[in-house]
């Protein structure tokens, strides 16, 4: 794989909403190849969000994901014996992946009964621009802003 880039896999849209973004999220949520379990968790979470907010659950999910998507990240780079945190732009597909992984990570840390409830709670707090995943994005942006002086060391 030195020269050629690997081919992008084509994802099929999910059965209920016919959306590829949902399929990507469910694939990230999945454990031990149990895709049906993760679909059930996701759909229950969206249903719960719809009951509590009284809006379209998929739109709330997309807005929440958009709210926690970081624009920049910091990478460590060693220059002349010193290690600098260098802010760099993120590719769009990586932005999406980071947002999804953060949403799942902070959902797991919540104190609620089922994973569907935890995920619903984290989606709602991300929609309202609060919660762990949103705070993580804010911290990343603050770190990048603080190290803006080193951006000329870009890779």
ZARONU-894680 format. One record per atom (N, C-alpha, C): x, y, z; atom name. Coordinates in nm, 4 decimals. Each point is the difference from the previous one (the first is absolute). Layout:
# ZARONU-894680
{{X Y Z} CA}
...
# end
This chain:
# ZARONU-894680
{{0.0815 -0.1199 0.0000} N}
{{-0.0815 0.1199 0.0000} CA}
{{0.0864 0.1271 0.0000} C}
{{0.1205 -0.0086 -0.0521} N}
{{0.0854 0.1179 0.0005} CA}
{{-0.0536 0.1108 -0.0901} C}
{{-0.0419 -0.0373 -0.1200} N}
{{-0.0388 0.1022 -0.0966} CA}
{{-0.1501 0.0209 -0.0076} C}
{{-0.0759 -0.1091 -0.0025} N}
{{-0.1435 0.0128 -0.0240} CA}
{{-0.0772 0.0205 0.1297} C}
{{-0.1016 0.0843 -0.0083} N}
{{-0.0883 0.0188 0.1135} CA}
{{-0.1016 -0.1145 0.0009} C}
{{-0.0375 -0.0485 0.1184} N}
{{-0.1002 -0.1067 0.0035} CA}
{{-0.1360 0.0522 -0.0477} C}
{{-0.0763 -0.0879 -0.0664} N}
{{-0.1306 0.0402 -0.0508} CA}
{{-0.0976 0.0229 0.1146} C}
{{-0.0828 0.1027 -0.0146} N}
{{-0.1037 0.0266 0.0991} CA}
{{-0.1070 -0.1070 -0.0103} C}
{{-0.0383 -0.0553 0.1148} N}
{{-0.1075 -0.0983 -0.0008} CA}
{{-0.1334 0.0724 -0.0123} C}
{{-0.0891 -0.0575 -0.0761} N}
{{-0.1323 0.0586 -0.0181} CA}
{{-0.0919 -0.0536 0.1094} C}
{{-0.0572 0.0905 0.0785} N}
{{-0.0908 -0.0400 0.1066} CA}
{{-0.1439 0.0081 -0.0496} C}
{{-0.0790 -0.0990 0.0365} N}
{{-0.1418 0.0010 -0.0347} CA}
{{-0.0758 0.0825 0.1034} C}
{{-0.1023 0.0733 -0.0425} N}
{{-0.0788 0.0775 0.0970} CA}
{{-0.0756 -0.0919 0.0961} C}
{{-0.0313 0.0539 0.1195} N}
{{-0.0675 -0.0831 0.1008} CA}
{{-0.1456 -0.0266 -0.0415} C}
{{-0.0596 -0.1081 0.0535} N}
{{-0.1336 -0.0400 -0.0452} CA}
{{-0.1124 0.0968 0.0370} C}
{{0.0091 0.0696 0.1129} N}
{{-0.1120 0.0829 0.0451} CA}
{{0.0013 0.1409 -0.0606} C}
{{0.1131 0.0707 0.0143} N}
{{0.0073 0.1390 -0.0449} CA}
{{0.0582 0.0157 -0.1407} C}
{{0.0564 -0.1065 -0.0552} N}
{{0.0657 0.0025 -0.1326} CA}
{{0.1107 0.1056 -0.0044} C}
{{0.0854 -0.0005 0.1031} N}
{{0.1056 0.0999 0.0127} CA}
{{0.1342 -0.0685 0.0240} C}
{{0.1014 0.0403 -0.0741} N}
{{0.1333 -0.0603 0.0122} CA}
{{0.0681 0.0439 0.1295} C}
{{-0.0282 0.1224 0.0462} N}
{{0.0586 0.0508 0.1242} CA}
{{-0.0391 -0.0899 0.1179} C}
{{-0.1247 -0.0461 0.0005} N}
{{-0.0474 -0.0895 0.1060} CA}
{{0.0768 -0.1319 -0.0048} C}
{{0.0240 -0.0513 -0.1198} N}
{{0.0752 -0.1253 -0.0148} CA}
{{0.1411 0.0153 0.0546} C}
{{0.0653 0.1123 -0.0315} N}
{{0.1353 0.0248 0.0513} CA}
{{-0.0006 0.0030 0.1525} C}
{{-0.1008 0.0699 0.0564} N}
{{-0.0085 0.0106 0.1453} CA}
{{-0.0222 -0.1363 0.0640} C}
{{-0.0900 -0.0794 -0.0587} N}
{{-0.0300 -0.1336 0.0534} CA}
{{0.1238 -0.0892 -0.0083} C}
{{0.0774 0.0129 -0.1090} N}
{{0.1238 -0.0781 -0.0117} CA}
{{0.0996 0.0368 0.1087} C}
{{0.0042 0.1288 0.0385} N}
{{0.0876 0.0418 0.1099} CA}
{{-0.0519 -0.0494 0.1343} C}
{{-0.1319 -0.0054 0.0135} N}
{{-0.0635 -0.0421 0.1250} CA}
{{0.0110 -0.1504 0.0218} C}
{{0.0123 -0.0750 -0.1094} N}
{{-0.0050 -0.1461 0.0039} CA}
{{0.1152 -0.0617 0.0802} C}
{{-0.0329 -0.1030 0.0773} N}
{{0.0988 -0.0782 0.0750} CA}
{{-0.0131 -0.1465 -0.0409} C}
{{0.1109 -0.0683 -0.0193} N}
{{0.0047 -0.1432 -0.0308} CA}
{{-0.0849 -0.0393 -0.1211} C}
{{-0.0125 0.0883 -0.0981} N}
{{-0.0728 -0.0306 -0.1221} CA}
{{-0.1502 -0.0079 0.0151} C}
{{-0.0545 0.0507 0.1111} N}
{{-0.1447 -0.0089 0.0240} CA}
{{-0.0690 0.1270 -0.0512} C}
{{-0.0201 0.0036 -0.1309} N}
{{-0.0553 0.1201 -0.0631} CA}
{{-0.1470 0.0196 0.0347} C}
{{-0.0773 -0.1086 0.0101} N}
{{-0.1417 0.0145 0.0337} CA}
{{-0.0185 0.0612 0.1378} C}
{{0.0847 -0.0381 0.0941} N}
{{-0.0067 0.0555 0.1359} CA}
{{0.0274 0.1497 -0.0053} C}
{{0.1020 0.0403 -0.0773} N}
{{0.0326 0.1422 -0.0065} CA}
{{-0.1067 0.0790 -0.0754} C}
{{-0.0638 -0.0598 -0.1017} N}
{{-0.1125 0.0672 -0.0661} CA}
{{-0.1133 0.0220 0.1001} C}
{{-0.0290 -0.1043 0.0814} N}
{{-0.1077 0.0114 0.0992} CA}
{{0.0307 0.1109 0.1005} C}
{{0.1249 0.0056 0.0479} N}
{{0.0415 0.1046 0.0940} CA}
{{-0.0202 0.1378 -0.0635} C}
{{0.0457 0.0158 -0.1238} N}
{{-0.0088 0.1299 -0.0678} CA}
{{-0.1451 0.0420 -0.0220} C}
{{-0.0821 -0.0910 -0.0523} N}
{{-0.1397 0.0338 -0.0276} CA}
{{-0.0763 0.0319 0.1289} C}
{{0.0275 -0.0759 0.1078} N}
{{-0.0641 0.0293 0.1289} CA}
{{0.0416 0.1373 0.0514} C}
{{0.1283 0.0341 -0.0183} N}
{{0.0503 0.1304 0.0442} CA}
{{-0.0686 0.1123 -0.0777} C}
{{-0.0121 -0.0157 -0.1315} N}
{{-0.0648 0.1019 -0.0835} CA}
{{-0.1475 0.0156 0.0382} C}
{{-0.0666 -0.1137 0.0273} N}
{{-0.1401 0.0030 0.0422} CA}
{{-0.0143 0.0753 0.1324} C}
{{0.0912 -0.0264 0.0916} N}
{{-0.0010 0.0661 0.1301} CA}
{{0.0219 0.1506 -0.0146} C}
{{0.0919 0.0376 -0.0896} N}
{{0.0263 0.1421 -0.0261} CA}
{{-0.1252 0.0676 -0.0558} C}
{{-0.0698 -0.0681 -0.0926} N}
{{-0.1218 0.0557 -0.0592} CA}
{{-0.1069 0.0233 0.1065} C}
{{-0.0137 -0.0954 0.0946} N}
{{-0.0988 0.0144 0.1067} CA}
{{0.0312 0.1190 0.0896} C}
{{0.1275 0.0180 0.0329} N}
{{0.0378 0.1047 0.0956} CA}
{{0.0050 0.1390 -0.0625} C}
{{0.0515 0.0123 -0.1224} N}
{{0.0171 0.1325 -0.0617} CA}
{{-0.1179 0.0379 -0.0892} C}
{{-0.0782 -0.0962 -0.0455} N}
{{-0.1143 0.0233 -0.0890} CA}
{{0.0435 0.0579 -0.1351} C}
{{0.1140 -0.0478 -0.0496} N}
{{0.0475 0.0381 -0.1335} CA}
{{0.0414 -0.1275 -0.0731} C}
{{0.0326 0.0126 -0.1280} N}
{{0.0459 -0.1141 -0.0787} CA}
{{0.1321 -0.0508 0.0582} C}
{{0.0023 -0.1249 0.0436} N}
{{0.1164 -0.0568 0.0684} CA}
{{0.1253 -0.0026 -0.0848} C}
{{-0.0145 -0.0303 -0.1291} N}
{{0.1156 -0.0066 -0.0897} CA}
{{0.0608 0.1378 -0.0193} C}
{{-0.0842 0.1033 -0.0118} N}
{{0.0510 0.1373 -0.0145} CA}
{{0.0727 0.0435 0.1276} C}
{{-0.0546 -0.0361 0.1159} N}
{{0.0646 0.0312 0.1282} CA}
{{0.1363 -0.0678 0.0069} C}
{{0.0054 -0.1278 -0.0435} N}
{{0.1257 -0.0754 -0.0007} CA}
{{0.1035 0.0672 -0.0898} C}
{{-0.0422 0.0409 -0.1211} N}
{{0.0932 0.0638 -0.0939} CA}
{{0.0503 0.1340 0.0532} C}
{{-0.0904 0.0779 0.0622} N}
{{0.0392 0.1295 0.0573} CA}
{{0.0957 -0.0214 0.1172} C}
{{-0.0273 -0.1018 0.0818} N}
{{0.0868 -0.0320 0.1140} CA}
{{0.1388 -0.0400 -0.0485} C}
{{0.0047 -0.0838 -0.1039} N}
{{0.1276 -0.0427 -0.0568} CA}
{{0.0755 0.1192 -0.0573} C}
{{-0.0735 0.0908 -0.0633} N}
{{0.0607 0.1212 -0.0553} CA}
{{0.0576 0.0877 0.1117} C}
{{-0.0721 0.0075 0.1136} N}
{{0.0448 0.0825 0.1127} CA}
{{0.1285 -0.0517 0.0638} C}
{{0.0241 -0.1313 -0.0068} N}
{{0.1189 -0.0554 0.0661} CA}
{{0.1115 -0.0341 -0.0979} C}
{{-0.0134 0.0437 -0.1262} N}
{{0.1030 -0.0279 -0.0998} CA}
{{0.1119 0.1034 0.0109} C}
{{0.1223 -0.0440 0.0305} N}
{{0.1109 0.0960 0.0112} CA}
{{0.0494 0.0450 -0.1379} C}
{{0.0512 0.1228 -0.0089} N}
{{0.0529 0.0524 -0.1258} CA}
{{0.1518 -0.0144 -0.0077} C}
{{0.0661 0.0092 0.1155} N}
{{0.1467 -0.0125 0.0057} CA}
{{0.0378 -0.0974 0.1108} C}
{{0.1190 -0.0549 -0.0102} N}
{{0.0540 -0.0831 0.1072} CA}
{{0.1474 0.0332 0.0167} C}
{{0.0585 -0.0412 0.1113} N}
{{0.1425 0.0233 0.0208} CA}
{{0.0756 -0.1317 -0.0135} C}
{{0.1140 0.0063 -0.0688} N}
{{0.0857 -0.1165 -0.0156} CA}
{{0.1351 0.0332 0.0610} C}
{{0.0588 -0.0981 0.0678} N}
{{0.1318 0.0212 0.0592} CA}
{{0.1071 -0.0112 -0.1082} C}
{{0.0937 0.0927 0.0019} N}
{{0.1097 -0.0024 -0.0962} CA}
{{0.1266 0.0365 0.0733} C}
{{0.1015 -0.0819 -0.0146} N}
{{0.1257 0.0230 0.0692} CA}
{{0.0936 0.0803 -0.0896} C}
{{0.0415 0.1159 0.0475} N}
{{0.0886 0.0869 -0.0769} CA}
{{0.1138 0.0441 0.0904} C}
{{0.1205 -0.0440 -0.0361} N}
{{0.1199 0.0409 0.0744} CA}
{{-0.0049 -0.0298 0.1478} C}
{{-0.0445 -0.1196 0.0371} N}
{{-0.0004 -0.0392 0.1413} CA}
{{-0.1231 0.0430 0.0759} C}
{{-0.0798 0.0895 -0.0559} N}
{{-0.1222 0.0440 0.0670} CA}
{{-0.1214 -0.0559 -0.0742} C}
{{-0.1037 -0.0332 0.0752} N}
{{-0.1220 -0.0514 -0.0605} CA}
{{-0.1037 0.1117 -0.0015} C}
{{-0.0517 0.0294 -0.1194} N}
{{-0.1005 0.1041 -0.0145} CA}
{{-0.1338 -0.0626 -0.0367} C}
{{-0.1067 0.0614 0.0499} N}
{{-0.1352 -0.0389 -0.0397} CA}
{{-0.0378 0.0890 -0.1173} C}
{{-0.0104 -0.0585 -0.1186} N}
{{-0.0237 0.0794 -0.1199} CA}
{{-0.1448 -0.0158 -0.0452} C}
{{-0.0738 0.1125 -0.0081} N}
{{-0.1391 -0.0094 -0.0469} CA}
{{-0.0058 -0.0287 -0.1498} C}
{{-0.0837 -0.0958 -0.0380} N}
{{-0.0166 -0.0349 -0.1411} CA}
{{-0.1485 -0.0149 -0.0325} C}
{{-0.0345 0.0291 -0.1251} N}
{{-0.1367 -0.0198 -0.0480} CA}
{{-0.0267 -0.1500 -0.0078} C}
{{-0.1263 -0.0383 0.0076} N}
{{-0.0359 -0.1418 -0.0072} CA}
{{-0.0768 -0.0258 -0.1293} C}
{{0.0279 -0.1145 -0.0621} N}
{{-0.0759 -0.0406 -0.1191} CA}
{{-0.1469 -0.0216 0.0381} C}
{{-0.0927 0.0253 -0.0924} N}
{{-0.1434 -0.0123 0.0325} CA}
{{-0.0420 -0.1379 0.0512} C}
{{0.0531 -0.1081 -0.0602} N}
{{-0.0393 -0.1330 0.0461} CA}
{{0.0548 -0.0296 0.1394} C}
{{0.1176 0.0526 0.0310} N}
{{0.0569 -0.0181 0.1337} CA}
{{-0.0772 0.0820 0.1035} C}
{{-0.0437 0.1194 -0.0381} N}
{{-0.0824 0.0830 0.0897} CA}
{{-0.1224 -0.0788 0.0454} C}
{{-0.0667 -0.0611 -0.0998} N}
{{-0.1211 -0.0765 0.0271} CA}
{{0.0301 -0.1193 0.0920} C}
{{0.1104 -0.0689 -0.0291} N}
{{0.0374 -0.1174 0.0799} CA}
{{0.0303 0.0393 0.1446} C}
{{0.0723 0.1107 0.0188} N}
{{0.0332 0.0472 0.1352} CA}
{{-0.1275 0.0356 0.0751} C}
{{-0.0919 0.0694 -0.0670} N}
{{-0.1263 0.0398 0.0641} CA}
{{-0.0790 -0.1229 0.0455} C}
{{-0.0100 -0.0997 -0.0887} N}
{{-0.0743 -0.1213 0.0340} CA}
{{0.0642 -0.0735 0.1175} C}
{{0.1313 -0.0140 -0.0050} N}
{{0.0701 -0.0726 0.1068} CA}
{{-0.0128 0.0721 0.1333} C}
{{0.0072 0.1340 -0.0011} N}
{{-0.0166 0.0755 0.1242} CA}
{{-0.1414 -0.0142 0.0549} C}
{{-0.1002 0.0036 -0.0883} N}
{{-0.1391 -0.0149 0.0435} CA}
{{-0.0210 -0.1360 0.0668} C}
{{0.0559 -0.1056 -0.0594} N}
{{-0.0137 -0.1346 0.0563} CA}
{{0.0773 -0.0121 0.1309} C}
{{0.1219 0.0547 0.0026} N}
{{0.0843 -0.0073 0.1198} CA}
{{-0.0673 0.0666 0.1194} C}
{{-0.0518 0.1210 -0.0208} N}
{{-0.0618 0.0710 0.1120} CA}
{{-0.1385 -0.0549 0.0326} C}
{{-0.0642 -0.0685 -0.0949} N}
{{-0.1265 -0.0682 0.0296} CA}
{{0.0254 -0.1136 0.0976} C}
{{0.1067 -0.0746 -0.0239} N}
{{0.0323 -0.1147 0.0863} CA}
{{0.0303 0.0425 0.1427} C}
{{0.0519 0.1221 0.0176} N}
{{0.0373 0.0475 0.1334} CA}
{{-0.1185 0.0537 0.0807} C}
{{-0.1156 0.0174 -0.0638} N}
{{-0.1161 0.0556 0.0701} CA}
{{-0.0591 -0.1006 0.0987} C}
{{-0.0722 0.0526 0.0985} N}
{{-0.0605 -0.0860 0.1026} CA}
{{-0.1496 -0.0167 -0.0251} C}
{{-0.0344 -0.0807 -0.0974} N}
{{-0.1395 -0.0331 -0.0259} CA}
{{-0.0114 -0.1499 -0.0177} C}
{{-0.1229 -0.0505 -0.0053} N}
{{-0.0206 -0.1444 0.0013} CA}
{{0.0546 -0.0722 -0.1237} C}
{{-0.0562 0.0304 -0.1173} N}
{{0.0391 -0.0740 -0.1202} CA}
{{0.0869 0.0869 -0.0902} C}
{{0.0677 -0.0643 -0.0941} N}
{{0.0847 0.0729 -0.0940} CA}
{{-0.0854 0.0921 -0.0870} C}
{{-0.1221 -0.0403 -0.0319} N}
{{-0.0892 0.0857 -0.0796} CA}
{{-0.0313 0.1288 0.0746} C}
{{-0.0259 -0.0099 0.1303} N}
{{-0.0272 0.1198 0.0815} CA}
{{0.1238 0.0884 0.0104} C}
{{0.1158 -0.0633 0.0172} N}
{{0.1252 0.0756 0.0088} CA}
{{0.0249 0.0768 -0.1292} C}
{{-0.0183 -0.0693 -0.1135} N}
{{0.0211 0.0612 -0.1308} CA}
{{-0.1005 0.1128 -0.0236} C}
{{-0.1245 -0.0225 0.0362} N}
{{-0.1028 0.1035 -0.0151} CA}
{{0.0354 0.1231 0.0828} C}
{{0.0447 -0.0221 0.1225} N}
{{0.0389 0.1110 0.0870} CA}
{{0.1159 0.0798 -0.0567} C}
{{0.0980 -0.0697 -0.0535} N}
{{0.1171 0.0681 -0.0560} CA}
{{-0.0363 0.0729 -0.1296} C}
{{-0.0886 -0.0581 -0.0807} N}
{{-0.0447 0.0682 -0.1228} CA}
{{-0.0733 0.1287 0.0358} C}
{{-0.0868 -0.0065 0.1013} N}
{{-0.0753 0.1200 0.0390} CA}
{{0.0918 0.1075 0.0571} C}
{{0.0980 -0.0409 0.0807} N}
{{0.0905 0.1014 0.0557} CA}
{{0.0911 0.0584 -0.1083} C}
{{0.0393 -0.0800 -0.0990} N}
{{0.0795 0.0527 -0.1112} CA}
{{-0.0844 0.0943 -0.0855} C}
{{-0.1289 -0.0305 -0.0131} N}
{{-0.0920 0.0851 -0.0758} CA}
{{-0.0137 0.1370 0.0665} C}
{{0.0023 -0.0003 0.1356} N}
{{-0.0116 0.1242 0.0766} CA}
{{0.1363 0.0662 0.0228} C}
{{0.1034 -0.0534 -0.0643} N}
{{0.1385 0.0492 0.0119} CA}
{{0.0504 -0.0056 0.1444} C}
{{-0.0157 -0.1167 0.0599} N}
{{0.0562 -0.0268 0.1324} CA}
{{0.0360 -0.1473 0.0053} C}
{{0.0482 -0.0479 0.1122} N}
{{0.0353 -0.1415 0.0130} CA}
{{0.1469 -0.0251 -0.0294} C}
{{0.0424 -0.1241 0.0226} N}
{{0.1414 -0.0380 -0.0098} CA}
{{0.0591 0.0130 -0.1387} C}
{{-0.0742 -0.0452 -0.1024} N}
{{0.0522 0.0034 -0.1370} CA}
{{0.0187 0.1436 -0.0477} C}
{{-0.0936 0.0891 0.0355} N}
{{0.0124 0.1405 -0.0401} CA}
{{0.1175 0.0650 0.0726} C}
{{0.0164 -0.0346 0.1274} N}
{{0.1113 0.0553 0.0783} CA}
{{0.1337 -0.0445 -0.0585} C}
{{0.0076 -0.1245 -0.0458} N}
{{0.1217 -0.0524 -0.0622} CA}
{{0.0355 0.0813 -0.1250} C}
{{-0.1011 0.0307 -0.0813} N}
{{0.0223 0.0819 -0.1203} CA}
{{0.0508 0.1388 0.0395} C}
{{-0.0635 0.0600 0.0991} N}
{{0.0415 0.1331 0.0462} CA}
{{0.1441 -0.0017 0.0511} C}
{{0.0358 -0.1046 0.0756} N}
{{0.1366 -0.0117 0.0523} CA}
{{0.1014 -0.0129 -0.1133} C}
{{-0.0347 -0.0776 -0.1022} N}
{{0.0885 -0.0173 -0.1161} CA}
{{0.0220 0.1332 -0.0703} C}
{{-0.1078 0.0765 -0.0165} N}
{{0.0108 0.1305 -0.0661} CA}
{{0.0819 0.0981 0.0831} C}
{{-0.0179 -0.0039 0.1331} N}
{{0.0783 0.0879 0.0881} CA}
{{0.1484 -0.0334 -0.0080} C}
{{0.0309 -0.1306 -0.0022} N}
{{0.1390 -0.0456 -0.0098} CA}
{{0.0618 0.0485 -0.1311} C}
{{-0.0753 -0.0120 -0.1093} N}
{{0.0491 0.0444 -0.1306} CA}
{{0.0208 0.1511 -0.0011} C}
{{-0.0911 0.0732 0.0620} N}
{{0.0112 0.1463 0.0062} CA}
{{0.1223 0.0418 0.0820} C}
{{0.0252 -0.0708 0.1100} N}
{{0.1139 0.0324 0.0859} CA}
{{0.1332 -0.0262 -0.0699} C}
{{0.0016 -0.1000 -0.0891} N}
{{0.1242 -0.0363 -0.0695} CA}
{{0.0043 0.0513 -0.1437} C}
{{-0.0793 0.1024 -0.0287} N}
{{-0.0052 0.0553 -0.1347} CA}
{{0.1359 0.0536 -0.0456} C}
{{0.0833 0.0402 0.0951} N}
{{0.1316 0.0562 -0.0321} CA}
{{0.0911 -0.1024 -0.0677} C}
{{-0.0269 -0.1295 0.0228} N}
{{0.0857 -0.1050 -0.0576} CA}
{{-0.0535 -0.0541 -0.1323} C}
{{-0.1024 0.0632 -0.0557} N}
{{-0.0614 -0.0547 -0.1208} CA}
{{0.0923 0.0068 -0.1224} C}
{{0.1074 0.0795 0.0078} N}
{{0.0926 0.0044 -0.1139} CA}
{{0.0892 -0.1245 -0.0048} C}
{{-0.0060 -0.0870 0.1031} N}
{{0.0766 -0.1257 0.0003} CA}
{{-0.0760 -0.1131 -0.0684} C}
{{-0.1066 0.0326 -0.0738} N}
{{-0.0853 -0.1026 -0.0584} CA}
{{0.0793 -0.1066 -0.0740} C}
{{-0.0545 -0.1186 -0.0043} N}
{{0.0658 -0.1156 -0.0629} CA}
{{0.0126 0.0193 -0.1492} C}
# end
